[in-house]
Amino acid sequence: MDSRITRRTLSAGALATAVRLSLPGRPTSGQEEERVLRILGWPSYFPGELTAAFREANNVRIEVTGIATPDDTMLFLRAGGVGLYDLVAPTIGIVAPLGASGLLAPLDLASIPNSVDLLSPFGERPEVMVDDQQFGMPLLWGTFGLVAAVEVESAPESWLDLRDERYTDQLVMPDDGLTHITLWNWALGAEDPLRVSKDALDETTGVLIELKQTRAASFGGSAYDAMMRVADGAAQFATVGWQSAPLLTTANQRALVASQPSPGGSSFCDCIAMVADCHDPELAQQFIDFMISPEAQRDLVDRTRWATVAESATPMIQPDIASLYPYDALDAWFDHSPIRGYPPVSDDGNGTATYLDWILAWDRVRQAKL
């Protein structure tokens, strides 16, 4: 659970942890030589019990190098990861930049037959395309919004309502700059909250500092930490929380409810992609196909409590987890809580705030006294 939220913590230079998932033992004499797939991504997406069927069927060992922030995928590939890793699990907003820079290999959809089973919002995503070639496959998605104790009577209709005095000492703000800035850029009027001017970013930063200093009861930790503080009675609202909040509490805690105040929430989509110079492209694409199969998607979603990209998996998911998202009305859901990518990683020459600008802006929020 905790490793899941660290992917949304906006920080520079975070260290990653290497995690190895392997079959016990080595092939004995006479057996087919064991193959290896090396993956750069979130370890919680590739646990041994989930990948066991693929590993056993293909006599393959899977090694996962864990990341701590979404941009670690780009940093690691640029720092010598090409030629080392076979697969990577980037957030959707980084896929096209990675593909355009030659760090990813294009996918052959004929080798990934389960791609025809993707839910309609995931079948053709421009964020994974470069020059009509697809460089990433959607793997998992979810939505961030406001989380409140279920008995709260004065739930805000708009994010901007949280600036009102009645919310003094009622907020828990996790250390999640990417989601905070995205949500509040949108709330403050940005048409595209990921591409704003430096002046607009400065305005959002000022509002977030104001919230921290005048409305927050506490600041720091992950979104999961923030939700648990609300569940334990420390405050009424977590300013960034998960759609799965109602499923996370114990009988000794307050029940939680998730919402997306106007103009809406922020959804993410993580992908799986093949690294340039992959050692075994055929095997790598077979694994991508396995990971988006109905059975693997069912197991992945049941473990993470996020949402599936595979239509055939939806009736197989545990009912309480499946009910978190309206799979029969996803277009309306994404109108209200769109899938967001990533701020520009380089200067476009038009004064748009870059990811580095966001890091510096969030550092101002961090340093502001509570």
N, C-alpha and C positions, 0 to 999 in steps of 0.2 A: 504493500500500500504506500509506504513512504517513498519508495523508489519511483513510484508513478508520478508523484507531484514534483519531484526534483526536476523533471523534464520541463516544468513550467516556471522554474525559478530563474529570473533574469539575473545572470551574474557573469562576470568576465573571468576567464582563466580557470574555470572550475576543473578539479581533477576528476578523472574517470577511473573506474575500478574494473579490473579485468576479472571476468568470471568464465570459468571453463566448464562446459557441460559435455560429458563424454560417456561413451559406452564403457562398461568395465572391461579391462583387459585389452590385449592386442591380438590380431589374428595369429593363429598358430601356423606352422609350416603346412602348406597345401591349401590353406584358405585363400580366398580372394583378398588382395591387399586392401586395407581399409583406406577410404578416401576421407578428405577433410574439407569442411566448409567453415570459413572464418567470417564471422558476422560482427559488424560494428553497430551497436544499437542498445535499446533498453533491455536488460536481462529478463525483466518480467514478461516480455513478449515471447521469449524462446526458452521456457523452462523444459527441463529434461523429460518430464512426464508428458508434455504436450508434443514434443518432437520425436518421442520414442518410436512411433510407428514408422515415420519416415527414415529414421536412422537405421532401424533394424532391416527395413525392406531394401535399403540401398547400401548397407554396410559402410556407413559414413559417420564420422565423428564431427560434432558441431562445437566450435569454440566461439564464445561470445565475449567481446570486449565491451564492457559497459560504458555508457556515456552519462554525463551529469547534467548537461544542458543541450537544447536542440542544436546549437551551433557547433557543438563538439564534432558532429559528423563532418562538417565542412573543414574544421580545423585539423582533424585527424587525417582526412584524406589528403589535404594539402601538405601535410607534414610527413609524407612518406607512406600513407595508407594504401595508395594505389600500388598494386603488386603484392600487398600483404593481405588485404581483405577481399572477400568474394562478394559479400552482400552488405548492405547498409540499410538502416531504418530511419530515414530523415523525415522531419516534418514537411508537409506538402509544400510550404512556401520556399523551401531550399532546393527542391528537386530540379526545377528548371535551371537555376544558376549552376548547380553541380553538373548537370548535363551539358550546358552550354560551355562550361569551362573544361570539358573533357575528362571529368573525374568519374562519370558514370558511363555505362554502356547502354545503348538502346535495347529495349526488350522486344523479343519476337513473340507476339501474342499467340501465334499458332502453337507455340511451346507452352502456353499457359491457358489451357482450355477452360479452366474455372473462371477466367476473366469475363466470360459471357454471362455469368451469374451475378455480377455486381449489381447492387441496387442502382436505380437510374441516376441519382445524384453523383455517383462515383464512376460511371461508365466512361465519360469523356470530360476530364478535368484539364483545363488549359494549363494549370500550374505544373503538370507533369510532362508537358509537351515542349519539344524544341524542334523546329523545322519539320513538323509533321511526324516526328519520331517520339515514341513514348519512353520515358526514362524512369518512371516509378509506377508502382501498383499500390493503390489504396489498401491499407491493412486494418486500420482500427480508427474509430473516431469517438468524439464525445463533446459535451457542452459544459462550459463554465458559466456560472451566474452568481446570484446572491443566495446565501443559505441562511435560514432563520430558524429559531426555535419555533416549534409548531404552534405554540400557544400565543405567539406574538399577534397583537391586535392591530398595530399600526404599521403594517407592511407597506413599504414605499411603492407607488405606482411607477415612479421614474427614478433612475439612478441619481438625478439631481436632487431629489427629495432628501437624500442622506445628508445634505448640507444643512438641513433644518435643525434648530436647537433641540427639538424633541429627541434627536438621535445622539445627543451628547453622552459619551461613555457607553454607547450601545454597540460600537463596532469593534470587530477584531480584524485587523489588516495583516494578511500574510505577506511574506517577503517574495512577492510574485509581480515583478515589474512588467513583464510582457503582457500579462492578462489585464492588470490594472490600467496600464496606459492605453491598451487597445479599447477596453470598455469605455473609458472616460474620454478618449478622443472622440468616439462615436457619440457619447452622451452630450458632449459639448458642441456637436454639430458637424463633425468631419464626415464627408460623404464616404471616403475610404479611410478608415481609422489607422491603416498601416502606412499611409502615404500622406503625411501632413508636413506643413512648413515647420521650420525651427521655432517660429513665433507661436504657432499653435501648440507645439510640443511644450513650450515654456508655459503656456497658459494651463495646459493639463497638469503639468508638474506642480504648478502653484496650487491648483485645486486639491491635488492629492496630498500635498503638504498641509493644507488647511484641514482636510479630513483627519489626517493623523494627529494634528495638534489640538483640534477642537472637538472631535467626535469619537476618536478611537479610545477604547479601554486598554488595548494592547496592540503591539506590532511585532512581526517577526515570525519565523518558522514557515512551514509549508501550509498549503491550503487545508490539508488534512488536519494539521495541528490547530488551525483556526476553527475548523468545524468542531473539533473535539472540545475546544474551549467554550464554544457556544453550548454544546451538549452538556457540559459540566457546569453551566450557569454563570460563566465569567462575563458574558455579554449576550446580546440578542441576535447579532448578525455577523456572519463572516462575509467580508466584502468580495472575496473570491472563493467559490466552493464548487463542488461537483454535483452533477445531476443525480448521482447515486447516493447523495446524502441521507435519504430516508432509510437506506439499508445498512448504514454504518454504525449505528448506536447500539448500546447494550440496554438491558432492562433497567439498569441503575442510572441511565442518562436521560436527558430530555430528548424527545423525538425531534427530528429535523425535517425541514421542507425546503426544496430548491425552487427558485423562480428566476425569471429573466425580466427585470424591470425595463420599462421603455428607455431607449429604443430597442433593447433586446440583449441577449447574451452573446457569448463568443464560443464558437465551436472550433475544434481542431481536427485535423486528419493526419495521422502518421502513415507513412508509406514504407514499402520495401523495394529496394532497387539493387541492380547489379553493378558492382564497381568495375570501372575500366580495367582491362587486363586481368579479368577474373580467371582463376586457374582452370575452372571447369564450368563454362557457361551452360552446358546442357544440364548438369546437376543443379546449378544455382537456380535456373528457371524452373526446374522440377520442384525445387523447394518453395519457390514463390507460389507456384500452383498449389502445392500442399497447404501453405499457410492461408490461402483464401478459399480453401475447400470448406464445405458446410461443417464438417466434423471438427476441423481445426479451429474454425471461427467460433463454433459453439463453445469449445473448451477455452479458447482465449477470452471470450466475452464473459463466460461464467467465472473465470479467475479474476479478471480485472474490473468487472462491472462497468466497462465502457460499452461501445455499440459496434455492431457488426456491419461490414460492407457487403456481405453475401446474402442475397435474397433467400436462398434455400436454407440458410441457417436460422432465420428468424423464428420458425415454429419449434426449433430444437433447443433454444435458449431457455434457461430457467425462467418461469413465468414472472417472478417478481423483478428480475433483471430486464427481461424483454419489455415489461410494461413501462420502463423508464422513458422510452422513446416511442413516438408514434410512427412505426415503420410504414403504415399505410398512408401517411400524410407528411412525408419528409420534406416536400417542397415548401409547404407552409412553415414547417419548423425552421428550415434554413433561411426563409425570408426574415424570420424574427431573430434567429441566432445563426448568422452565416458562418461558414467555414472560413477562418482567417488564416492567412499564410504567415508572412514574416516581413518586418520592415526591410527596406533596401539595405543590402550589405555593402554597397558602394555609393559614392556620390553621383547623382544623375545630372549634376550641373544646373538643376532647376531650384535649388534651395530646399529640396525635400530632406527631412531629418533621416539620418541613417541609423542603422542598428547601434553603432557606437554612440550616436547622440542619445539614443534611448537609454543605453547603459549609464551614461553620465547623468541623464535626467533622473533616473531611478536612484542613483547614488545620492542625489540631493534629497530625495524623499527619505532614504535610509538615515541620512545624517541629521535630518530635522528632529529636534527634541520632541518627545511625546508630550 
